[in-house]
Amino acid sequence: MGLPQIIRVELSSESAEYISVTQVVVREIPLVELVEQMLGTTGKDAARVRDILRRGSLVSGASRFRWEGWDAEIESVAALLANLPDAEPTRAFLPERCGRAVLRGPHARIELAREAVDARSWAALMALARDPHYIEYSYRERADLYRVKLSPQALENLRAALRNQIRAAALDAIDLLVER
């Protein structure tokens, strides 16, 4: 028996609050999308993915996914995983394809979407990202992840370019996400 294409999933929040009443949302999502949520923890391990599909429950970030679990054939799961992208450490960074950047620091995470930043500031950000290091393919983000470590001078240049977004945040790296 093959894998279903669409899964009926109950989504709820796993936010850690003292008292929290969260609404459960029922959605029909493609199986591939559900599996991509798993891959951050399981990697492309068909046996682990199969176990989660059987269990019918997954916590990913602040969300809990629940569905009616089933016994999937390991060959079908392996075939599904084979069609998903793999990390490509030799993949060149193409700034024109970069759609998001995440400014990182010990206590900061500032996400910037290309369309939310003015063109001059985005160009300055991409100029700092001349030679990023490939990190991984992020299934959750559906993008290749590259990283640039910031020197003190690069941080000052970044602050000058993005004054309003990053005034005093302690930053040490930029993660760049490039969708395939």
C-alpha positions, 0 to 999 in steps of 0.5 A, spaced: 500 500 500 502 506 498 502 512 502 497 517 502 498 524 499 494 528 504 493 527 511 488 530 516 492 533 522 490 537 528 495 542 530 495 545 537 500 550 540 506 547 545 507 554 548 510 554 555 505 558 559 502 558 566 495 557 563 494 556 556 488 555 552 489 554 545 485 552 539 486 546 535 486 547 528 484 541 523 488 542 517 489 537 511 496 537 509 500 534 504 504 528 507 511 531 504 510 537 508 508 533 514 515 529 513 519 535 512 517 537 519 520 531 522 526 531 518 530 536 522 530 531 528 530 524 524 534 526 518 533 522 512 532 516 516 526 512 513 525 507 520 525 513 524 520 517 520 516 511 519 515 510 527 513 517 527 508 516 522 505 510 526 505 514 532 501 519 529 504 525 533 510 530 532 512 536 536 516 541 532 518 548 534 512 551 538 506 546 534 504 539 536 501 535 530 497 529 531 493 525 526 491 518 525 497 514 525 498 508 520 503 502 519 507 505 512 511 500 508 519 502 509 520 502 502 514 507 501 517 512 506 524 511 503 522 512 496 518 519 499 525 521 502 529 519 496 525 525 492 527 530 497 533 535 497 539 533 500 545 537 503 549 540 497 556 543 501 559 545 494 553 548 492 555 556 490 551 561 494 547 566 489 545 572 492 540 574 487 536 567 490 537 569 497 530 571 500 531 571 507 537 573 512 537 571 519 541 576 524 544 572 530 547 573 536 548 570 543 541 573 545 538 575 538 535 572 532 532 578 527 529 575 521 529 579 515 525 578 508 528 581 502 521 584 500 521 587 507 528 591 507 529 597 502 533 595 496 540 599 498 540 595 505 539 589 502 544 590 497 549 592 503 547 586 507 549 581 501 555 585 500 557 583 507 555 576 505 561 575 499 563 568 502 558 565 506 559 558 509 554 552 507 551 549 513 545 545 511 539 544 507 533 546 512 527 542 511 523 546 515 525 552 511 525 549 505 532 552 503 539 551 503 542 555 509 549 559 509 552 562 514 557 568 515 561 570 521 561 577 522 567 581 524 567 587 528 567 592 522 562 588 518 557 589 524 558 596 524 557 596 517 551 592 518 548 597 523 549 603 518 545 599 513 540 597 517 539 602 523 532 601 524 532 594 525 538 592 529 540 598 533 543 595 539 543 587 538 549 583 540 550 580 533 555 575 531 553 571 524 548 572 519 544 566 516 542 566 509 536 562 506 536 560 499 530 556 496 531 551 491 
